[in-house]
Amino acid sequence: MAEVIAQEKQGGKQKKKLIRVDMTPMVDLGFLLITFFMFTTNFTKPNVMDLGLPAKDPENKIIDKVIGDKNQVTFILGKDNRVFYHQSNATDLNISNLKETDFSGIKVSKIISEAYKNAPKPENFTVIIKPTDEANYKNFVDMLDNLAIAKKERYGVTDIKPWETKVYKELTQ
């Protein structure tokens, strides 16, 4: 039991009068209030992005499907908010094939839609996103937003290949 002792002065002489205050109920009330606010508080939920991942194969078979150059469009996310795209393979890619666009308006969504329309097998059409080391996270999120605008659920994220890096560096220098 907690106590508070106070002295009282009266006139010229001191008369000691003990005052006892029991602090136990106050401590109990404090713990009840802390517990109440802990249970009734809304904790902030982290903002997460929903990624459409492929279903797992129950037999663990690896199916080797070649998408093809015209059934895909590859976006390379570079530094300074620069975005490049192509529909070429390692032998065909050069500076003239690697085109640049930006995220202003819905240009990226239009590029995806045009590539989808020109694809020989639209059911296999895939968007490939390749961020470079200089790219920032905002550009990646913008790219995923553009995929949602274009209503394309088939996409992949991978590292930029050495043959693409070579052409990318030639173009950005």
Buried (B, 14 or more C-beta within 10 A) or exposed (E): EEEEEEEEEEEEEEEEEEEEEEEEEEEEEEEEEEEEEEEEEEEEEEEEEEEEEEEEEEEEEEEEEEBBBBBBBBBBBBEEBBBBBBBBEEEEBEEEBBEEBEBEEBEBBBBBBEBBEEBEEEEBBBBBBBBBEEBEEEBBEBBBBBBEBBEBEBBEEEEBBEEBBEBBEEBBE
